[in-house]
């Protein structure tokens, strides 16, 4: 019986908090979908056209893009490790 009342009281508190949060968001204008859409439309992207987004000009499929990104990260990591090894060798030669 205690567990039932505990769960019911938590649900009542949750409903009150949700109602207060909803009222607060609506009052500030953040919670309304129209306000968010208007804000997104007012921001300009590619070419200064409101609401526009840049197209993917690479022409690669998603798996190809993933592979290309993995290769780039691997190459950058190898290059950074080589540069670190060269710096370490230079410092050792100086001493």
Number of C-alpha atoms within 10 A of each C-alpha: 5 7 8 9 10 11 11 12 12 12 12 12 12 12 12 12 12 12 12 12 13 14 13 13 13 12 11 9 13 13 15 13 10 11 12 13 11 11 11 14 14 12 12 13 14 11 9 10 12 13 15 14 12 8 8 7 6 7 9 11 9 9 9 11 13 12 12 13 12 12 12 12 12 12 12 12 12 12 12 12 12 12 12 12 12 12 12 12 11 11 10 9 8 7 5
